[in-house]
Amino acid sequence: MSYTPKNIPNGWALKKMPDVVKWSSGGTPKATEKSYYENGTIPWLIIGDLNDGVVTTSASKITELGLQNSSAKMIPVGTLLVAMYGSIGKLGITGIECCTNQAIAYAKELKGVSTKYMYYYMAMMKSELISQGKGGTQKNISQTVLNSLEVLVPPEKEQKRIVNKIEELFSELDSAVETLKKTKEQLAVYRQSVLKDAFEREKDGKFLKIKDFANVGTGATPLKTRQDYYNGDIAWVSSGKVNDKKIYTPTAYITEKALEETNCSVYPAHTIVVAMYGEGKTRGQCAELMIDAATNQALAAIVLQDNSVICKDFLLWFLTLNYEELRRKAAGGVQPNLNLNLVKNISIPYYDMDTQTKIISEIESKLTVCENIEKTANDALIQADAMRQSILKKAFEGEL
């Protein structure tokens, strides 16, 4: 694998990696030997510690004994690091004296190039390194791949100029990216304030519980080992689908037999489902079924009664606003859960139908503006990443 520039400026040389950098890697002390880790004081880096910048902390530390009885080696401050496993091409420069595991390659020796110059050169080569990754779930590269690269080497003075120019342009980009990220954070706060304000208007103080205007049920998970329960015609949805907000595709399809022999019921399209338990932040989230579907036992299914005095979108937005409040109501041990009784007794403010329609219209109008701004910010962030690569490519073709 080699990098072929459009042109090589006068005074520059295209060299083989081993003529420029001597790579090495670390090791992992035996995990079952407590004396290698307990009360350790030597920073021991893993890929998660790399930050595409100066690395000054490590999640783990090992002892002197662990260092002596493994392939880990002490690395001085100012050493270039490259991830070879998983997050291929992720970079770092040591800001502390440390050692690493075998998943990180470090520049043991540099010949005719500076650490900063090679840092930015390797940043440009990241996509090529990733393309050479081999393996299943977690792709890896080896030092052989690193050594297969070719390196453009300009004179020392030109290297310094290139690094300074890259850092000047990256600094401007970083400032713009920070502004975009703050904009996204402010949008998240604004969304919550839009919802909060919508439901905090003058009212007569009347509240209704969900059980007053809707029927609330749940479902079950047909036994996975029963082949005759699956690959049928009935859509079945699990709690992970609430992340979709509007559920158009099921988790699986089950059979009539599964429906008859479990506690599943088919709920009509436009049923609101609330995750009563689940991993991460799923619990308390809600979504709308856009298809007729059965659910698993982790979902509460809210079906509005005929002539309900609360409309579906009003309830959906109210539950969205009160997501954190729902999570706080969850009870239990390691993984607190909601239950059907809690969902049935959620109180919501009552307004006449015209007022509900007005509230929904206001919310959706303001949030549409939010979504448009966020899309613009996301597009700009993608462009910023592309611009970094463009800057690096121009830098190493002598065009900066």
C-alpha positions in Angstrom: 0.0 0.0 0.0 1.4 3.4 -0.9 0.4 7.0 -1.2 0.8 8.4 -4.7 0.8 12.2 -4.6 -0.2 14.2 -7.8 3.3 15.7 -7.7 6.4 15.7 -5.5 7.6 19.2 -4.9 11.3 20.0 -5.5 13.4 19.1 -2.5 10.9 16.6 -1.1 11.5 12.8 -1.1 9.1 9.8 -1.2 10.5 7.3 1.2 9.5 3.9 2.5 8.0 3.9 6.0 10.8 1.9 7.6 13.3 4.5 6.4 11.4 7.2 8.3 9.7 5.6 11.3 10.6 2.5 13.4 7.3 1.2 14.8 6.9 -0.9 18.0 3.9 -1.9 20.1 3.2 -2.7 23.7 1.7 -5.7 25.6 -0.8 -6.7 28.2 0.2 -8.1 31.6 -1.6 -11.4 32.6 -5.1 -10.3 33.6 -5.5 -12.9 36.3 -2.3 -11.8 38.1 -3.5 -9.2 40.6 0.1 -8.1 41.5 0.5 -6.8 38.0 -2.4 -4.3 38.4 -3.3 -3.7 42.1 -2.0 -0.3 43.3 -0.3 0.2 40.0 1.2 3.6 39.3 2.4 3.2 35.6 -0.1 4.6 33.1 -1.0 1.8 30.7 -2.8 3.0 27.6 -5.5 1.2 25.7 -7.2 2.4 22.5 -10.0 4.1 24.4 -7.4 6.4 25.9 -6.4 7.8 22.5 -8.0 11.1 21.8 -6.6 12.3 18.5 -4.5 14.8 20.5 -2.2 14.8 23.5 -2.8 11.9 25.8 -2.4 12.8 29.5 -4.5 10.2 31.3 -5.0 6.5 31.2 -8.0 4.5 32.3 -5.7 1.8 33.7 -2.4 1.5 35.5 0.0 -1.4 36.0 2.7 -2.1 38.5 6.5 -2.4 37.9 6.1 -6.1 38.2 3.4 -6.1 35.5 5.7 -4.1 33.2 8.6 -6.5 33.7 6.5 -9.5 33.0 4.8 -8.4 29.8 5.7 -7.0 26.4 4.7 -3.5 27.6 7.5 -0.9 27.3 7.9 2.6 28.7 7.4 5.3 26.2 8.7 8.8 26.6 6.6 12.0 26.4 6.1 13.3 22.9 5.7 9.9 21.2 3.3 9.3 18.3 0.7 6.6 18.9 -1.5 4.8 16.3 -4.4 2.4 17.0 -4.2 -0.9 15.1 -7.3 -2.7 16.5 -10.9 -1.6 16.3 -10.6 2.2 16.0 -7.9 1.8 13.3 -5.9 5.0 12.7 -7.0 6.8 15.9 -4.0 8.9 17.0 -2.4 10.3 20.0 0.8 11.9 21.2 2.0 11.0 24.7 1.8 13.9 27.2 3.0 11.5 30.0 5.5 8.8 30.3 3.6 5.6 29.9 3.2 2.2 28.3 0.6 0.7 26.0 -1.1 -2.6 25.2 -0.4 -4.5 21.9 -3.3 -2.7 20.1 -1.3 0.5 19.9 1.7 1.1 17.7 4.2 3.8 18.8 6.9 5.5 16.9 10.1 4.2 18.6 12.4 6.1 16.3 11.9 8.9 13.8 14.4 9.7 11.0 14.3 13.1 9.3 10.7 13.9 10.3 9.1 15.5 13.4 6.5 13.9 15.6 3.9 16.6 14.7 4.6 16.2 11.0 4.1 12.4 11.2 1.0 12.9 13.3 -0.7 14.9 10.6 0.7 12.6 7.8 -0.9 9.6 9.6 -4.1 11.5 10.0 -4.2 11.9 6.2 -3.6 8.1 5.8 -6.3 7.0 8.2 -8.8 6.0 5.5 -6.2 3.9 3.8 -5.3 2.2 7.0 -8.9 1.4 7.7 -9.3 -0.1 4.2 -6.5 -2.5 5.0 -8.3 -3.8 8.2 -8.8 -7.5 8.4 -11.0 -9.6 10.7 -14.7 -10.1 11.7 -16.5 -7.8 14.1 -13.4 -5.9 15.0 -11.0 -5.2 12.1 -7.3 -4.9 12.8 -4.1 -3.9 11.1 -0.5 -4.9 11.9 2.8 -3.1 11.9 3.3 -4.7 8.5 0.5 -2.5 7.2 2.1 0.6 8.7 5.5 -0.3 7.2 3.9 -0.8 3.8 3.2 3.0 3.6 5.3 5.5 1.8 6.0 8.9 3.4 6.5 12.2 1.7 9.4 13.9 3.5 10.1 17.6 2.8 13.0 19.6 4.3 12.9 20.3 8.0 12.0 23.9 7.6 9.1 23.0 5.2 7.9 20.4 7.7 7.6 23.1 10.4 5.8 25.5 8.0 3.3 22.7 7.0 2.5 21.8 10.6 2.0 25.5 11.5 -0.3 26.0 8.5 -2.3 22.9 9.2 -2.7 23.9 12.9 -3.7 27.4 11.9 -6.5 26.2 9.6 -7.6 23.4 12.0 -7.9 26.0 14.8 -10.3 28.0 12.7 -12.2 24.8 11.9 -12.3 23.8 15.6 -13.7 27.2 16.5 -16.5 26.8 13.9 -17.2 23.2 15.0 -17.4 24.3 18.6 -20.0 26.9 17.6 -22.0 24.3 15.7 -22.0 21.9 18.7 -23.1 24.6 21.0 -25.9 25.4 18.6 -27.1 21.8 18.8 -27.0 21.8 22.6 -29.0 25.0 22.6 -31.5 23.5 20.2 -32.0 20.6 22.6 -32.7 23.0 25.4 -35.0 25.0 23.2 -37.0 21.9 22.2 -37.7 21.2 25.9 -38.7 24.8 26.5 -41.1 24.7 23.5 -42.8 21.6 25.0 -42.8 22.9 28.5 -44.3 26.3 27.5 -46.9 24.6 25.4 -48.4 22.7 28.4 -48.0 25.5 30.9 -50.7 27.9 29.7 -53.7 29.1 31.5 -56.1 26.3 32.3 -59.0 25.6 34.7 -56.8 23.2 36.7 -58.5 20.1 35.5 -56.3 17.0 34.9 -57.2 13.6 33.5 -55.5 10.2 34.0 -54.7 8.2 30.9 -57.1 5.4 32.1 -59.9 8.0 31.9 -59.8 8.2 28.1 -57.7 5.3 26.9 -57.3 1.5 27.3 -53.8 0.4 28.3 -52.4 -3.0 27.7 -49.2 -4.8 27.0 -47.9 -7.9 25.2 -45.5 -10.8 25.5 -42.5 -12.4 23.8 -43.3 -15.7 22.1 -40.8 -18.4 23.0 -37.8 -17.9 20.7 -37.2 -21.7 20.5 -40.6 -22.3 19.0 -40.2 -22.2 15.2 -43.9 -22.3 14.7 -44.3 -19.0 16.6 -42.2 -17.0 14.1 -42.1 -16.0 10.4 -45.9 -15.5 10.3 -48.0 -12.6 9.1 -48.5 -10.7 12.3 -46.2 -7.7 13.0 -44.6 -7.8 16.5 -42.7 -4.9 18.1 -40.2 -4.9 21.0 -39.2 -2.0 23.2 -36.1 -1.1 21.2 -38.3 0.2 18.5 -39.4 3.3 20.5 -36.2 4.9 19.3 -37.8 5.2 15.9 -40.5 7.5 17.3 -42.8 6.4 14.4 -42.7 2.7 14.0 -43.2 1.5 10.4 -41.3 -1.8 10.6 -41.7 -4.5 13.2 -39.0 -6.3 15.1 -40.3 -9.6 13.8 -43.4 -11.4 12.4 -45.2 -13.9 14.5 -47.9 -16.5 13.7 -51.6 -16.9 14.7 -50.5 -19.8 16.9 -48.1 -17.5 18.8 -50.9 -15.0 19.3 -53.3 -17.6 20.6 -50.8 -19.3 23.0 -49.2 -16.2 24.5 -50.5 -13.0 26.1 -50.1 -11.0 22.9 -52.8 -8.7 21.4 -52.7 -6.9 18.1 -53.0 -3.1 18.6 -54.2 -0.8 15.8 -52.0 1.6 13.9 -51.6 5.0 15.8 -51.5 3.2 19.2 -49.0 5.0 21.4 -46.4 2.7 23.0 -44.3 3.5 26.1 -41.2 1.5 27.1 -41.7 0.4 30.7 -38.2 -1.1 30.9 -35.2 -1.6 28.7 -31.5 -0.9 28.5 -30.0 2.5 28.5 -32.4 5.4 28.0 -35.2 3.4 26.3 -37.3 3.3 29.5 -39.9 6.1 29.6 -39.6 6.8 25.8 -42.7 6.7 23.7 -43.5 6.2 20.0 -46.5 5.8 17.7 -47.3 2.5 15.9 -47.8 3.3 12.3 -48.9 -0.3 11.6 -51.2 -2.8 13.3 -48.9 -4.8 15.6 -48.5 -6.9 18.7 -45.9 -5.9 21.3 -43.7 -7.5 23.8 -44.1 -7.2 27.6 -41.8 -4.2 27.9 -44.2 -1.9 26.1 -47.4 -0.3 27.4 -49.8 0.1 24.5 -52.2 3.1 24.9 -55.3 2.9 22.7 -57.5 5.9 22.8 -61.2 5.2 23.4 -63.8 6.2 20.8 -64.7 9.9 21.1 -61.7 10.4 23.5 -61.5 14.0 24.9 -57.7 13.9 24.4 -56.3 13.6 20.9 -53.4 11.3 20.1 -50.8 13.9 19.1 -51.5 16.0 22.3 -50.9 12.9 24.4 -47.8 11.9 22.4 -46.2 15.3 22.8 -47.0 15.4 26.5 -45.4 12.0 27.1 -42.4 13.1 25.1 -42.0 16.2 27.3 -42.3 14.1 30.5 -39.8 11.4 29.5 -37.4 12.2 32.4 -40.3 12.4 34.9 -41.5 8.9 33.8 -38.0 7.5 34.3 -38.0 8.9 37.8 -41.2 7.1 38.6 -39.7 3.8 37.7 -39.3 1.4 40.6 -37.1 -1.6 41.3 -33.6 -2.7 41.9 -30.7 -2.8 39.5 -32.9 -1.9 36.5 -35.9 0.2 37.7 -39.1 -0.4 35.7 -42.4 1.3 35.0 -45.6 -0.8 35.0 -49.0 -0.7 33.6 -50.5 0.8 36.7 -48.1 3.7 36.6 -48.8 4.4 33.0 -52.6 4.2 33.4 -52.4 6.8 36.2 -50.2 9.4 34.4 -52.0 12.7 34.8 -52.2 15.2 31.9 -53.7 18.7 31.7 -57.1 18.8 30.1 -58.0 21.4 27.4 -60.8 21.5 25.0 -60.1 20.0 21.5 -59.6 23.4 19.8 -56.9 24.3 22.4 -55.2 20.9 22.0 -55.1 21.4 18.2 -53.6 24.9 18.7 -51.0 23.6 21.1 -50.0 20.8 18.7 -49.7 23.3 15.8 -47.5 25.6 17.8 -45.2 22.8 18.9 -44.8 21.3 15.4 -44.2 24.7 13.8 -41.4 25.6 16.2 -39.9 22.2 16.2 -39.8 22.2 12.4 -37.6 25.3 12.5 -35.4 23.4 15.1 -35.1 20.4 12.8 -34.1 22.6 9.8 -31.4 24.4 11.9 -30.1 21.1 13.2 -29.9 19.6 9.7 -27.9 22.6 8.6 -25.6 22.2 11.6 -25.1 18.5 11.0 -24.4 19.1 7.3 -21.8 21.7 8.3 -20.1 19.3 10.7 -19.8 16.7 8.0 -18.3 19.4 5.7 -15.9 20.3 8.4 -14.6 16.7 8.5 -14.2 16.6 4.8 -12.4 20.0 4.9 -9.9 18.6 7.3 -9.0 15.8 4.9 -8.8 18.3 2.1 -6.4 20.5 4.1 -4.2 17.5 4.9 -4.1 16.3 1.3 -3.2 19.8 0.0 -0.5 20.1 2.8 1.2 17.0 1.7 1.1 17.9 -1.9 2.8 21.2 -1.3 -0.3 23.2 -2.1 -0.7 25.0 1.3 
